[in-house]
Amino acid sequence: MALLFAASGLMISNVGPLASAQETANKQMDEAMKALDSGDNALAQGYMTEADKTLPEGQAKFHLGEAIKALQAGDVQGAKVHLQAAQNSL
């Protein structure tokens, strides 16, 4: 359990495995976006596949799946849109 001190007082926040998994997935999605921006679709696919393994069911995982499908279909812009939506869902 982590203790965070805020200006308004003491806040206690439970930072567990789920938060860590989301952090890892978010970093992988950041790298995937960078790879898409640089034109390296294969690298982006790899990062997105790894991120998909760590995300729990929900909106982020849904949009990540749609990003992967879009990239597999050659729709890089669609992949970026869904990848951004996945990140915004975290």
Secondary structure, DSSP 8 states (H G I E B T S, - for coil): -EEEEETTEEEEE---HHHHHHHHHHHHHHHHHHHHHHT-HHHHHHHHHHHHHH--SSHHHHHHHHHHHHHHTT-HHHHHHHHHHHHHT-
